[in-house]
Every structure is written in C-alpha cells, then in structure tokens.
Amino acid sequence: MAKYQGWTNYETFTVAVVLKNDRVWSDKIKAKGEELYAQDDTPLRLADWLRKIAQDRAPLDGSQDADTKCGGPMVYSTLLEHALGSVNWLEIAQDFLKQEE
C-alpha cells in the first residue's frame, strides 16, 4: 500500500492533520490518552474511541445532503463512510500518544 506524507494513506493523513490542528480536539484526544494511559492496550482503546467519535459525528445517513443531484444523499454518505473506513485510527492514536511522551 502506498504511503502518503508518511501516513498509511491520504484519508489517515487528512484526519490526523485536522485533529492535530484543531486545538479543542487535540486537547480532548490527549486527555483521553492520559485517561487510558494505565491500560496496556491504550493505543487500541484510543483508536476505537477516535473511530466511534468520527462515526457518530459524520452525517452517514445522508440527512445533511439537501442536494438530490448526482445520485442523491446516498452518494455522499457512501463516499464519506468509505473514507472514514480507510482511516488508520490506530496510527493516529499512536501518534497522539507519542506526542505526550
């Protein structure tokens, strides 16, 4: 698989950059990492937490799509769901935990 800017893929790179540059989310992720630090599987738990937050906040049901052109809302929600499914959440979690050291 081809890397993108040192990350697993473009989707992972994009999510990582956005989360790192958003001070509020960056602080939330670091705090959650600290909360989970005592557990041996911290990176996995943090990755699962990140994935769940992203899925919960994404308009995957198409309800946010007012435009019915080009196949309607399902096109956009399907593409977004695929992109989020391609993100390497563990890699992002490990990167945030590495920053805390």
C-alpha positions as CSV (number, residue, x, y, z in Angstrom):
1,M,0.0,0.0,0.0
2,A,1.3,3.4,-0.9
3,K,2.1,5.8,1.9
4,Y,1.0,9.5,1.9
5,Q,3.2,12.1,3.6
6,G,4.5,9.3,6.0
7,W,1.0,8.1,6.9
8,T,-0.8,4.9,5.8
9,N,-3.0,6.8,3.2
10,Y,-4.4,10.1,2.3
11,E,-7.5,9.6,4.5
12,T,-5.4,8.9,7.6
13,F,-3.1,11.9,6.8
14,T,-6.1,14.2,6.4
15,V,-7.8,13.2,9.6
16,A,-4.5,13.4,11.5
17,V,-3.7,16.9,10.3
18,V,-7.2,18.2,11.0
19,L,-7.2,16.7,14.5
20,K,-3.7,18.0,15.3
21,N,-4.6,21.5,14.0
22,D,-7.9,21.7,15.9
23,R,-6.8,22.8,19.4
24,V,-10.0,21.7,21.1
25,W,-10.0,18.2,19.5
26,S,-6.2,17.8,20.0
27,D,-6.7,18.6,23.7
28,K,-9.6,16.1,24.0
29,I,-7.6,13.3,22.4
30,K,-4.6,14.0,24.6
31,A,-6.8,14.0,27.7
32,K,-8.4,10.7,26.7
33,G,-5.0,9.2,26.1
34,E,-3.9,10.2,29.6
35,E,-7.1,8.8,31.0
36,L,-6.4,5.5,29.2
37,Y,-2.6,5.5,29.9
38,A,-2.7,3.0,32.7
39,Q,-4.1,0.3,30.4
40,D,-1.8,-1.9,28.4
41,D,-3.9,-1.5,25.2
42,T,-4.1,2.3,25.4
43,P,-3.4,2.8,21.6
44,L,-6.2,0.4,20.7
45,R,-8.7,1.9,23.1
46,L,-7.8,5.4,21.9
47,A,-8.1,4.3,18.3
48,D,-11.6,2.8,19.0
49,W,-12.7,6.0,20.8
50,L,-11.5,8.1,17.8
51,R,-13.3,5.9,15.3
52,K,-16.5,6.0,17.3
53,I,-16.4,9.8,17.7
54,A,-15.8,10.2,13.9
55,Q,-18.6,7.8,13.0
56,D,-21.1,9.4,15.5
57,R,-20.4,12.9,14.1
58,A,-20.4,12.0,10.4
59,P,-23.7,12.5,8.5
60,L,-23.6,8.9,7.2
61,D,-27.4,8.6,6.9
62,G,-27.4,11.3,4.2
63,S,-29.6,13.6,6.3
64,Q,-27.2,16.5,5.8
65,D,-27.4,16.3,2.0
66,A,-30.0,18.6,0.6
67,D,-28.9,18.2,-3.0
68,T,-30.6,15.3,-4.8
69,K,-28.5,15.6,-7.9
70,C,-25.8,13.1,-8.8
71,G,-27.5,10.1,-7.1
72,G,-28.8,11.9,-4.1
73,P,-27.6,11.8,-0.5
74,M,-26.6,8.2,-0.7
75,V,-23.6,9.0,-2.9
76,Y,-22.1,11.4,-0.4
77,S,-22.8,9.3,2.7
78,T,-21.4,6.2,1.0
79,L,-18.2,8.1,0.0
80,L,-17.8,9.5,3.5
81,E,-18.3,6.1,5.1
82,H,-15.7,4.6,2.8
83,A,-13.2,7.3,3.5
84,L,-13.7,7.0,7.3
85,G,-13.3,3.2,7.0
86,S,-10.0,3.7,5.3
87,V,-8.5,5.8,8.1
88,N,-5.9,4.0,10.2
89,W,-7.2,5.1,13.6
90,L,-4.5,3.1,15.4
91,E,-1.8,5.1,13.7
92,I,-3.4,8.4,14.7
93,A,-3.8,7.2,18.3
94,Q,-0.2,6.1,18.4
95,D,0.9,9.4,17.1
96,F,-1.0,11.4,19.7
97,L,0.4,9.1,22.5
98,K,3.9,9.6,21.1
99,Q,3.4,13.4,21.3
100,E,2.7,13.1,25.0
101,E,6.0,11.4,25.9
